[in-house]
Amino acid sequence: MKYSSSQVGFLFAAGETRTNLAALLKYFAFLLVMVTGYAVLFHLIMGRVEGQQHSWITGFYWTLVVMTTLGFGDITFTSDIGRLFSMVVLVSGVVFLLVMLPFLFIRLFYAPWLESRVRLRAPREVRAGTKGHVIITEYDAVAVGLVERLNTAGIPYFIVESDAGRAAGFVSDELSVVAGENDSRATYERLRTPAARMVVANCEDTVNTNITLTVREVAPDVHIAAVVEEDDSVDILQLSGATTVLPLKHQLGESLANRVDTGRAEAHVIGSFHGVQVAELPVRDTLLAGSLVRDTRLRELTGLSVIGLWERGRLQPAFPHTEIRPDAVAVVAGLPPQIHALNALIARGGTTAPVLVIGAGKVGHAAARALKRKALTVYALDHDQKALETLAPDIDAVYVGDASDRETIERAGIGRAASVLLTTNDDAMNIYLAVYCRKLNPDLRIVSRITHERNVEAIHRAGADFVLSYTTLGVDSIMSLVNGAATVLLGEGVRLFEVRVPPSLVGQPLLTTGIGSRTGLSVVAIQDDEALTTQLTAETMLPEGGTLLMLGNADQRQQFAEVFEQGGR
């Protein structure tokens, strides 16, 4: 009864519902006038044409019987005029009583009532005692991936949604949601924000500023991670009270710039995890090219381990017998001194081959400037002359035109470039350009951004060597903050996993476990009570209670769970 009364109260509290009910009453008044008019005409035709006298109650009775198509047949006309009148009453009854009345009742009364029931399904607050949760202020593409990662990690979360109907839909999709305005103090009080692990402000820059100020009123000490679109908004969000500001498009451009294959041969550190640095090394023109992993003697010479190989967009596990192709990018792991030792071992001079950046948006600007800071020759190509004008002072040359035009892209230097960065915001265009650039320069290293994860496979097939999306960068950056660790951005879908050594593997040497061959995961390091071991060999024993640090994707991690954690050996 309490629930029903809440629905009725919610229904009648809405201004639109009151307006609809007023319209429905007007329609009933129209029907009353119509029925009364037909009753009057019934008496006139019966008295003057048929020669029959009936009461007024009979007139209303006949009109309703005919309009509702009951057709009792106890009172009928015998004249043509009377029968023609009966047809008019019958047709109008079908239209106004049997068609329009149910439709209007459903549209103006039943549907809003049903919607009010749906809206009430969305919770307005979190349970008492909730703590350690993540509050997400908008359900966008980054939030979709973030929710998946939070679920995997077992971290509670709540999405703030102002539209109660949409919030109810989230409930149906088994998402944790709270209905409320994301710039309202009351919303964050109901979310128990002071006990939250983090608030993610992932709306527009102006809205994020309001959210940050509002959250600080409720929870002065909670961690606020704010995503910004414009570089100029970084300072504003920091002044507003954001703990961490994430200029994702700027970071995406710099991350893509770190994947080019030009300049001085060296390992580029892409992240650190518990003191272990993960780096990537283009092997072209180095002593690694064409060798087997075991023949490189990297572990003996530097202490580093080759944990994977990027080959045309796919990360492959590195076994001792794996051949390192010249166009591959080696992924190595070790301590900082070991990375320096590797760079000293493979040191060679730079190259004058330019890097071509196609797309002069925010990502393209960030990538081009990052490349120029490395003292590389950088060209940019875009059809927007104004966008290129702001970039021109920072790089070597700009070209205005359509990248899909052969004359234009050849004039921009595609034939002599060592790498090309595809930074347009159109996945279809980037896929097209990947095919086109690969055709024009088969030895080119192609680095591209994408917007939608569904296009990852397509752009790899098109010829891209490395792909990274805005969504993946956002999810990885936020999850690193949630976990209190540095961001390790390896590539689209590739992550580092911490896994306790399963009982089925305790006491076994790494060689006999078959982790790489059976799951595709690469073991980066082993942590036990005594130390973190990065120099792994085939004879390295897996300790009881230890932790494996492994590199791979979510499917490979699931395969590991099925093979070693759930089913044993």
N, C-alpha and C positions, 0 to 999 in steps of 0.2 A: 504493500500500500504506500509505504514511504517512497519507494522508487517511482511508482506511478504518479504520485503527487508532484515529485520533482520534475518528471517529464512534462506534466501539464503546466507547472509553473514556468519552466524554461520555454515552452511553446508560446504561452500568452505574454511572456515578457518581451518577446521579439517584436519590434515595430512592424516588420514585414508581415508577420503572422496576423497581427491585428488588422492590417490593411487588407489582407486576403479574406479574412472573415467578414469584413465590411462589404467587400465585393460580392461574397457569397450571399449575404443577406439582401443586397440589392437585386441579385438574380432571383431569389425567392419572391421578392416583391413584384418583379416583372412577370414571373409565372402566375402569381395571384391575379394580377391585372388581366393576363391572357385568359385564364380559366373563367374569370368573371365575365369578360367580353364574350367568350364562347357560350356561356350560360344564358346571357341576354339574347344573343342571336338564336339560340335554341328555342326560347320562348316565342320570339317573333315568327320564326319559320313554322313552328308547330301550330301557333294560333292562327296565322293569316294564310298559310299555304296548305297545311295538313288538316286544319280544323280541329286540333286537339288542344286540350288545356292540361297543363302539368304544374306542379308546385315548383317553387324555386329550388328546393332541396333536390327535386328530380332533375332539374336542369344542371346543377353542379354534379350530381351523380352521373348523369349521362356523359357529360364532358370528360370527367376523370376516367370513366370506363373506356371511352374511345381513345383518349390520349395515351393511356397506359396499355392499349391493345388487348385488354381483357376480353372484350367482345361478348358480353353475356347475351345480347340479342333480344332482351326483354322490351327495349324501347328502340324503335327504328323509324326511319323516314321512308315514305313510299314515293315521294315526288323526286324529280331529277334535281331540283334545287336543293332539297334536303340531303339527297345522297352526295351531291357535289360538296356541300358544307361538311358532311361527315368525313369525306376524303381529306379536306383541308385540315380538319381537327386531328385526324389520324396521323397525317404526315408531320404536322407541327409537334404532335406528342412524341413521335419517334425521335425527331431532331432535338427538341428541347428537354424532354424528360428522360428518354432512354439513352441518349448520346451525350448531350452537353452537361446535364446535371451530374452524372457519375464522374465525368472527366473533371469538371470544376471542383467537385467535392474532393477528389483525389489530389488534384493539383493544388488547391488552395487550403486544404485542411489535413487530409491524411498524409500526404507527402511531407509537409513540414513537421507533422507529429512524428512520423517515422524517422525523419532526419534528426529530430531532437533526441530520439532514443539512441541513435547512432552516436551523436555528439557527446552524450553523457557517458559513453563507454571510455572516452579519453580521460585518464586520471588528471587531476588538478594539482596534485602534490605527491611527493615521495613518502615512503613509510618512515615513521619515527625510528631513529637509530641508524638510518642509512649513512654510510661514510665511505670514503675512498673511491667515490664515483667520479666519472668524467661527464661534464655537462657540455653538450654540443648545441650551439645556438642556431644552426640552420642545417637542414638535411640536403646537402649538395653532393657533387661527385666525390669530393674528398671525404665527406662524412660517410658515404656508402662503404668505401674501403676501410675507413677507420673503425666503423662498427664491426666489420668482419674481423679485424685484427683484435679488437677489444674482446669480442666473444671468444676468440681462440685463446687469448691470454687469461680469460676468466675475470676480467675487470668490468664492474658494473658501469653503465652509462645511461644518460637520459638526453633525449632530443627535445629541444624547445620548439613548439609549433603553435603559432597564433591561431590558425584555422582549426577549430575543434573537429570539424568533419574530416579534414586531412589527418589530424592526429588520431582519430578513431580508425582511419584506414591503416595507419602505422601499427596500431594495436592488433588489427587483423593480420598484419604481416609479421607479427611477433617481434616488433621493435619496442624498446623501452622509450616511452614518450611522456611528456607532461604538457598539457595544453595551457598556453599563456603567452603573453607578449614578451619578446626577448629583450625589451628595453624597460621592463617594469620591475620595480624593486620587489613587489609582492611575489612575482614569479620566482625570483631567486631566493626569497625567504622560504617559499614552499618547496623549493628544490634543496633546501638545507645546504646552501652553498658554502658556509664556513667549514663544513666537514668534507667537502669535495676534494678530490685529488687534483683536478684541473678544470678550468673553464676554457673551452675552445671558441673564440670569437672568429667565425669564418664567414661573415657577411660582407657587405660593402664597407669600404674604409670609414665612411661617415657613420654608418650604423655601428660598426665595431667600436668607434670612439664612444658613442653613447652607451653601448653595452659595458665597456670597460669602466666608465665612470659609475654606472649604476651598480655593477658588481662590487666595486670597491666600497660603496656605501654599506653593503650587506656583509661582505667578507674582505676585510683589509689585507689579509695574509694569503688568500688563496692564489694559486699559480694561474695566471691568465696568459694563454697563448693566442696572439692575435695575428691573423693572416692579412697581409696588406697587398693591394694591387699596385699602388704608386709608391715609388721610392721616397717621395716627399712626405708620405704618411707615416713613415717609420718613427720620426721624432715626435709626431703628434700622438701616436699610440703610446709611445714610451712616457710622454708627459702625462697622458691620461691615466696611466697606472698599469699598463700591460707589463707583465713580467718578461715575456719573450715575444718578440715581433718577428714574423716569418714573411719576408718578401719573396714569396715562392717563385714568381716569374724571374726575378733577378737571380735567385739561386739556381733555377733551372738552366738559365743561360750559361752561368759559370760552370755548372756540372757538365753540360754538353761540351763546353770549351775544353774541359780537362780530358776529353776522350779523343781529341784529334791526334793524328799521327804525323807530326812534323816537329821541327825544331830539334833541340838536343835530346838524344836518346837517354831516357831516365824513367825510373819507376815513379808513377804519380800516386801518392797516398790518397786513397778515397775514403778512409775511415779508420777509426781505432776502436777496439773492443777489448775491455779489460787489459789494456796495455799492449795488446797485439795489434799491430798495424797491418792493414790490408792495402795492397797497392797493385796497380796495373802497369804492364810494360808491353808496348808494341814491339814485337820481336824482329820486325823487318830490319835487315842490315846489322843484326847483333849476333853474338856467338851462339845464341839459342836457336836461331832459324835453321830448320832442317834436322835438328838433333832429336834424339829420344830424351825423355825426361830424365832417365837415369844417367845418360851420358853427359848432361850439362854440368854435373857435379856441383850444382848450386848449394846444396846443403853442406858439402865439404868446404867449399870456397867462402861462403857467406853465412851459412847457418839458416838460410831461408828455405821454405818449402814451396814448390809449385802446387797450388791447390786446385787450379782450374785453368781452362783455356777458352777464351771467347773466339768462336769461329763463325763468322757471318751471322752474328746476332744470337748465337746459342752458346750457353756456358756448358762446356763438356768437362767431365772429371778428368784429372790428370793422373794416369797410372804410370808406373816406371817404364812400361813399354810404349807409351803414347808418343807419337811423333808430333813435334811442334812445327806447324806449318808457318811459312814466312809471313802470311797475311794474318796470323793469329795474334791475339793479345793475351799474354800470360798474366794470371792472377796469382800473386805471391803473398805470403803471410810471414810475419816475424816481428822482431823488436826493432826499434828505430836505428840502432847501430848497424843492424844487419841490412836494412834498406839502404843506408849510406854506403855500405860495402858493395852492394849490388850496383849502385849507380857509378861507383868508382871503377868497377870491373867492366862495365859496358860503355863507358864514356866515349862519346864520339862528337864530332863537330855538328853544328846546326846546318839547316838547309834553307835555301832562299825561296823554296816553293811556297806559293801563297796558300792561304786558307780562304775559301769562298763561303760567305754567309748569305744564304738566300732567305730573305724575310727580315724586315727592319722594324719589327714590333718591339715590345718590351723585352721579350726573350732574346731576339736577335741583337738588340742594343747591348744587353748584358754580356752575351757571348762574344761579340766583336771586341768590346772593351777588355774583357778578360784575356782574350787572345793577344791583344796589342800589348798588354802588360807583360806578356811573355816575350816581347820583342820579336813577334812574328809579323810577317807581311799579311795584311788582312784586307780583303775586298768584300764589298756588300752589294747585293742586287735586290731590288724591289721595284714594284710598279708605282709606289707612292713617293713622289719626289720630296714632299715635305718631311716624311719620316727619314729619308736619307740625308736631308740637309742638317738635321740635328746630330746625325752620326758622323758626317763627313769630316769634321775637324779631328776626330779621334782615331781614324784609321787611314789606310793608304789610298784607297780609291773607292768610289761608289758608282754604280751603274743603274740607270733608270730604264725599266722595261719589263717585259713579261719573261719569266724564267723558262717558260715552256717554248719560247721562240729560240730556235737553234742559233741564229745569228747573234741574238742578244747574249745568250749564256756563253757562247764561245768568245764573244768580245769581253765578257767578264772574267775570262781566264779559266774555264772549266778544264781545258786541255792540259794546262801546266800546274793545276792545283794539286796539292798532296791530299787535302781533305776538304770536304764540303759539309756545312752545317745547314740542315733544313729546319727552319724555325718558324714557318708559317703556322697559322692557327687552324688550317684546313687539312685534316688527315688525308682526304682524297688527293689533294694537291701534293702533299709530301710523298705519298705512295707513288704517284705519277712521276715526280721529280727523281725519286730514288731509282726507278727503272731507267729514266732518261739519262741521268748522270752516269749510271753504271755502263750504259751503252756507249756514251761519249768518251769515258775514261775508265776502262776496266780495272786499273790499279788504284783507283780512288778509294779513300776511306770515307764512308758515308755515315754521318752521325745525324740523327733526326729526333725531333720531338713528336709526340702524338697527344691527342686529346682523349680518345676513347680506347679503353683497354682491348676492346674487341678487334681493333685494327693492328695489334702487335704482330700477329702471325703474318698478316698481309704485307706489312712493310718490311719484315724480315725476308719474306719471299721476293719482294721487289728488289732486294739487294742491299738494304741498310745493314751496316756493321754493328751499330749500337743505337738503341732506342730508349728513350726515357719520357715519361709522361708527367704532366703537372700533378695529376692525382697521386701517382706513386710517390713523388717527391713530398707532397703534402702529408700523406699517410705516414711515410717513414720518418719525417721530421717530427710530427706530433707524437708518434709512438716512442721515439727516442726520448722526448721530454717526459712522457708518462713513465717510462722505465728508468729515467735518470741516467741515460747513457748517451754517448756521442752518436750522431747520425752516421751510419755506414751505408752509402748509396752505391750498391753494386750494379744494379741494372733492373730492367723491368721484370718483376716477379721473383728476383733472386734476393735471398736474405740470409743472415746468419742466425742459426738456431742454437740455443743452449739446451742440452738434453742430458738428464741424469743417465749414467751408464746402466743399461738394463741388466737385470740379474742373469739373463741368458748370455751376456757378453763379458761378464766379470771374469778376470783372470786370463782372458784370451789375448794373444798377440794380434795387432791390428791387421796383419796380413790375412789371417784365417777368418776374420769376422765377415768379410764380403760386403762391408757397408757400401763401398763405392760401386761394386759390380751389381749388387742386388737392389740398390735404391737410387744410385746416381749422386748421392751426397758426398761431399769432400770433407774429411775431418781436418780442421784447421789447427786445433790445439786441444789439449786435455788438461783439465783443472782438477787437482786433488787437494787434500789437506796441506800438503807440503809446498807445492809450487805449481806454476802454470808451465806446461811443457809445449813448446812450439816446434822443436826439432824432432819430428816424429819419424820413426823408421818402421819397417815391416815387423820388427820384433818388439815394438813398443807395446807394453801390457796395459790393458784397460783396468783401472783400479776400482775396487768396490767403493761405492759412495762418491765416485768421481763424476765430473761433468764433461761432456763432449761439446766442443764448439764446432759446428758443422755449417757448411755452405751449400745452399741449394734452393729449390723452390718449394711451395706449399705441398704440391703433389708428391714430391720426393720425401718430404717430412712425413706425410701421411703414410707413404709406403714403408718408411722406417718403423713407424708405430705399429703397422700391421705385421711386419716381419719379425721385429725384435721385441717390441713392448707388449703386444697383445697375444701373438701366437707363439712367442719364443722362437727358438731355432727350428 
